[in-house]
Amino acid sequence: MTLSRRHLLSAAATGAAFAGFSRFASAQDAAVGGYVNEVAGYGPLKADPEGVFDLPEGFSYQIVSRAGEPMSDGLVTPHKADGMGCFPLDRDRVILVRNHELKPTDLNYGAFGKGHVLADKIDRARVYDQTGDGRALCGGTTTLVYDLRARKLVSSHLSLVGTAINCAGGVTPWGSWLTCEEIVLNPGPNPGGVTLQKSHGWVFEVPSRASGLVEPVPLTGLGRFKHEATAIDPRTGVVYLTEDEGDGRGLFYRFLPNDRQKLAKGGRLQALAFKDGGDSRNWNGTDWLPGQWRDAVWIDLDGVDNPNDDLRDRGHAKGAAWFARGEGIFFGEGELYFTCTSGGPKRLGQVLRYRPSRFEGDAREKDEPGRVQLFMESADPKVMNMCDNLAIAPNGHLMVCEDKIELRGVNYLKGITPEGKVYAMGRMVRTPSDGPMPTTELAGVCFSPDGSTLFVNAYWPGMTIAITGPWDKLRA
């Protein structure tokens, strides 16, 4: 099935379609019979003969790229593929901009190969930061051109380098990718024995059509903290941002830009609070009921360059709500969805929905505020376990990546129907036998603009796959 871009966007209007979801969330166990893949969805998963990725009958995947493979610019594909966005190029081809969540100590896992033997192939002036001995940090992004019809990679190149822990991000309405550093580091000596020249904890913008390395400019107005992901409301230009703090004490932010298409020109950073107080984590199971809405209040933040790494604490002291490891975020039509990996009494994760005010960012929103809903809260790890990156599919379903990190854990790509039932869209089978990761998470889920192809990353060592199939043959 080939869908137009207009169809894709209109299908993302899930407000009415998902009306049954919150009712389902409180009775998940019965709905799925104890196993998520017993819900029909596109049918039961079939074992992949190659032992890589299981999919329903009729669906297939192509491996787009793997860590360590040569790229078109003479460098090698970096490891740790994380968040990703997809952009149209022409009738047959799309552009993928993909994050690589490499630490300052991951110097042998980047685009320059072991020992940085390929480092002389780039313009050093385009490196954001380097170690004390002159080696470029390997975090950043790669850009891929993929032919949807031929189902093959056309080209790939390094597009941002010298950053650290590039986790997720978000697409902009003007065709660029916002890549987020999920770490706060200061210049000077840092853990792991690495000395840095610059501060980290920023968002950077990567135009999707850039043919080489972009100039690495931190968007300082968007704040310095453990960024996870972003989403932009095309109606207002407001940027929404999640924060992934491992202790579950993060904030949910919005940025009101001075110039909607030039975020480097600054603006106001704010944090969300609830009009009636409280936090969103619901760890005791009594603070928030599935389906319940709360009115939002937005609190101005200062000192957003955050030199002491206390922005979240200062925001909370002003009344901002806690969120339990804010992760992926995606804007549909008139509302957005975001995940909190460790929310809920069993800390298995939540999906929250935010519906902006008609007067979002305007003084009039005081009388007609935006609203937040506890959209889903998992009570069974077989239903949803540590939800992370997410996207809205052409048919209005949510597609959600799992991020379990336990030894031999199995990570699924989960779907959530308009009626609120959870099903397995895919399952990562092969886990690595080498390197530092005991298993691999799924990340970077996104659709081609025509709706024909779903892309998703296997984080470690790093692999991007493209999934096609009968998207119009849903059984659920």
C-alpha positions, 0 to 999 in steps of 0.5 A: 500500500502506498500512501501519500504524505497528506494521507500519512499526516492525516492518519496521525490524527489519533485523538478519537481513534485512541479513545479506547486505549486508556480503558484497555490499559487497566485490563491489559492482562485479560486483553492479551491472554498473558502474551502480547503476541496473542493479540492479532495485529498483523498476525503472529510473528514468524521465525526469521530463517536468518535469525535476525528479526521476526515479523508477521506473515507477508512482511520482510526486511532489508538490512540497510547498513551495519556498524563497521561497513564502509561508507561513501565518504571513505569512513566506516559506519559507527556503532550504537545506532539510536534515534533516527528521522526519515525525510523525502528526497525524490519519488523513489528515495528517502534520507535517513539521519541516524544518531550514534550514541557513542561515549567520549571513551568509545573512540574505537567504535566511531567512523574513524575506525580503530586507532582513528586511522581514518581521522585525516579524511575529514575537515577538522574544523567541523569537529565539535569537540576532541580529547586532550590528545587531539582525537575527535569525539565519535558521537554524532550522526550519519546520513543515508540515502535509501531507494524505496523501490530498489530496496537498497542503500544508495549512499551514506556519510558522516554528517555530525561529529565531535558530540557525545551520547547522541541518543534520540532527537526529532525531525523539524517541519523544515527538513532537518534533524535535531540530535540530542546529547544525553549527557552533561559534561564539562570541559576538562578531565571527565570519567574514563580519563578523557579530557574534553575541550567543550561542554556537552548536553546540547541539541544540534541541528543537522539539515537532512540534505547536507552532503557532508559534515555540518557545522556543529552549533549547539542550540543553547536556548534549548537548554543543557541537560540529559536530552532524549528527544524533541518534537515540534508542533508545526502550528505553533513552532513550539519545541517539546523536549524529554529528559532521560534521567536514570533516577526518574527525576526528569522534567518535560520541557517546551521551548518557545523560539524567537524565530520558528525556523532558526532555533539558534536565535534563542527563545524561552525554555519552560518546564511542565507542571500540573495545575493541581500539583503532583508528579507524573510517575505514579510509582505508588499507583494512586497519583494518576489513573489511566485515562485521566487528564490534568491541566498543564502549567508552564514554568519559566526556567533561567540559567538554562546553560546549567553549569552546575547540572541542577536545572531539573532540581531548580525547575522542580523547586518552582513546581515542575512535575517529575517524569520517569525517564522521558524518552521518545516523543512524536507529534501527530495532528494537534497532539503529541505522545511521549514515553516514560521508560520507568513510569508506573507502579511496576516501573514498566513504562508509560505513554503520555499524551499532551494536547496543546492549548489553542493559545499555546505559548500565549498569555491566554493559555492560562484560561484554556491550558494544555492538557496531559493524559496518562495514556498507557501504563504497563502492568505486565512486562509481556504487554510493554516493557520499558517503552522508548522511541516511538512513532505514529504509523500511517494507519494511526497506530503507535509503533513503540520500541522496547529497551530492556537491557537485562541479560538475554532480554528480548526486545520487541517492536510493539504496536498499539491499535486505535482500540488500545490493544497491544501487539507485537510488530517485530522481535529482535532475535539476534543478540551480540556475542561480543562487545559491552552490551548484553543484549540490544535495544530497538531504537529510531523507529520511523516511517518513510513519508509515503508510508510504505516502509518502516525503519528501525535500528538495532542499537548494538553493534549497530544495524538499520533495517527497512520493513515492508509488507501488507500494512493494509491487512491488519487483523486486530 
